[in-house]
Amino acid sequence: MDPYVAVVRCQYGERRGETVDKPKVVLGVSGGIAAYKACELLRRLTESGHDVRVVPTASALHFVGAATWSALSGKPVSTEVWDDVHEVPHVRIGQHADLVVVAPATADTLAKAAHGLADDLLTNTLLTARCPVVFAPAMHTEMWEHPATQENVQTLRRRGAIVIEPAVGRLTGVDTGKGRLPEPAEIFEVCRRVLARGVTEPDLKGRHVVVSAGGTREPLDPVRFLGNRSSGKQGYALARTAAARGARVTLVAANTGMPDPAGVDVVPVGTAVQLREAVLKAAADADAVVMAAAVADFRPQTYATGKIKKKDGQDPEPIVLVRNPDILAEISAERARPGQVIVGFAAETDDVLANGRTKLRRKGCDLLVVNEVGERKTFGSEENEAVVLGADGSETPVPHGPKEFLAETVWDLVAQRLT
Ligand SMILES: Cc1cc2nc3c(=O)[nH]c(=O)nc-3n(C[C@H](O)[C@H](O)[C@H](O)COP(=O)(O)O)c2cc1C
């Protein structure tokens, strides 16, 4: 069984004194063109062991019919409070939910939720739910950027809802821009993160966090570079988990080639110098910066504008390297805001803890995640194992497990320091 489903089941079963109890998810679907994508989200939720009740709006049924929602969820579907009144669905559905996710959330539904309107089953459910609520907005860029929508989003976030930032890409018709529904797989990740934590109030709500991920590449000529083996998976896990805990996340991604996590602002970069620039800019108003990217210590002194060719009978020219800026030390020494929490990562091959402690002191950061590089560990793997060293002398071992577990521990430690 998927480890997260096991965690979620165990957690919810224990809470209610039962051995296994499927988490109850309400999937609200409002009337946007992306409503069809909610079918995939529904499938992912049901197939991973969640008990899903779909509550579409009347407009949503113009896009995907009630028969589809009913067949895929195995439950009755209605849009109004007047069906099955003896079961008081306008109150019960929200009261019994462990999570409400609205995907897609139209500008109209966001406005109704922000203002507490209750003129259909979904808006009633949103008022009666006391569990975490996730909105995945999707609309044209103009609608998203309108001050009315932005204020409604701020209101919902202030009250504790998780509003995932829309993705950038193709919209209805030929338009492109911000407003696209994030991929169902990404929304699903946010849902299971939120369920696994089982808290109503996201602890990073209102915080801006910056995460760097991947590995920098230092070009030698138009076809070659000096790089490293970092995949970016740990940084992406950090970004996803922070978004699910309510943070506004800027992910500075160096050569990762992975899909953007839902609700995360991704800034693509190539070299260490570009990464520094992007991190410094994003860190200006950040509460925490987590430097998970593997940043090259050196770069070639010169860049050959044409491909370097081998010459018969001649040894190759040596490559002269120069130092790259030490971004972690720099942002730790000159904090952009008082109380900003800075986290570094150190991959070590030997004497892991002793080297980690020395590095923590040298860099001046608050936390250093130290992991041993080796077989099945760290680079490219889905799992990780580490010790998080604190500048206060603390040591938090994180046993071998998915990179999300390590990410959750890092945010636990960051959240403690932020309060
Ligand atoms: C073809 C079409 C596509 C639409 N797509 C969206 C959309 O992606 N996002 C949005 O906010 N509204 C969209 N709308 C407008 C909503 O359907 C309209 O605001 C409706 O009142 C929303 O109702 P609801 O929030 O109760 O579902 C679309 C309308 C049409 C006709």
The ligand as a Tripos MOL2 file, in Angstrom:
@<TRIPOS>MOLECULE
LIG
   31    33     1     0     0
SMALL
NO_CHARGES

@<TRIPOS>ATOM
      1 C1        -17.2630   27.9020  -21.8400 C.3       1 LIG1
      2 C2        -17.1560   28.5530  -20.5130 C.ar      1 LIG1
      3 C3        -15.9960   28.3910  -19.7860 C.ar      1 LIG1
      4 C4        -15.8650   28.9990  -18.5360 C.ar      1 LIG1
      5 N1        -14.6970   28.8170  -17.8490 N.ar      1 LIG1
      6 C5        -14.5450   29.4210  -16.6670 C.ar      1 LIG1
      7 C6        -13.3510   29.2480  -15.9320 C.ar      1 LIG1
      8 O1        -12.4320   28.5250  -16.3430 O.2       1 LIG1
      9 N2        -13.2190   29.8820  -14.7550 N.ar      1 LIG1
     10 C7        -14.2030   30.6940  -14.2540 C.ar      1 LIG1
     11 O2        -14.0020   31.2720  -13.1860 O.2       1 LIG1
     12 N3        -15.3590   30.8460  -14.9140 N.ar      1 LIG1
     13 C8        -15.5630   30.2410  -16.1000 C.ar      1 LIG1
     14 N4        -16.7360   30.4030  -16.7740 N.ar      1 LIG1
     15 C9        -17.7870   31.2350  -16.1960 C.3       1 LIG1
     16 C10       -18.5650   30.4560  -15.1190 C.3       1 LIG1
     17 O3        -19.1350   29.2820  -15.6710 O.3       1 LIG1
     18 C11       -19.6450   31.3610  -14.5120 C.3       1 LIG1
     19 O4        -19.0170   32.4190  -13.7950 O.3       1 LIG1
     20 C12       -20.5490   30.5900  -13.5670 C.3       1 LIG1
     21 O5        -21.4850   31.4990  -13.0140 O.3       1 LIG1
     22 C13       -19.7830   29.9020  -12.4490 C.3       1 LIG1
     23 O6        -20.6910   29.2930  -11.5750 O.3       1 LIG1
     24 P1        -20.1950   28.4090  -10.3400 P.3       1 LIG1
     25 O7        -19.1190   29.1790   -9.6640 O.co2     1 LIG1
     26 O8        -21.4170   28.2820   -9.4880 O.co2     1 LIG1
     27 O9        -19.7710   27.1060  -10.8800 O.co2     1 LIG1
     28 C14       -16.9170   29.7920  -18.0040 C.ar      1 LIG1
     29 C15       -18.1000   29.9090  -18.7430 C.ar      1 LIG1
     30 C16       -18.2210   29.3090  -19.9640 C.ar      1 LIG1
     31 C17       -19.5050   29.4550  -20.7030 C.3       1 LIG1
@<TRIPOS>BOND
     1     1     2 1
     2     2     3 ar
     3     2    30 ar
     4     3     4 ar
     5     4     5 ar
     6     4    28 ar
     7     5     6 ar
     8     6     7 ar
     9     6    13 1
    10     7     8 2
    11     7     9 ar
    12     9    10 ar
    13    10    11 2
    14    10    12 ar
    15    12    13 ar
    16    13    14 ar
    17    14    15 1
    18    14    28 ar
    19    15    16 1
    20    16    17 1
    21    16    18 1
    22    18    19 1
    23    18    20 1
    24    20    21 1
    25    20    22 1
    26    22    23 1
    27    23    24 1
    28    24    25 2
    29    24    26 1
    30    24    27 1
    31    28    29 ar
    32    29    30 ar
    33    30    31 1
@<TRIPOS>SUBSTRUCTURE
     1 LIG1         1 GROUP 0 **** ****
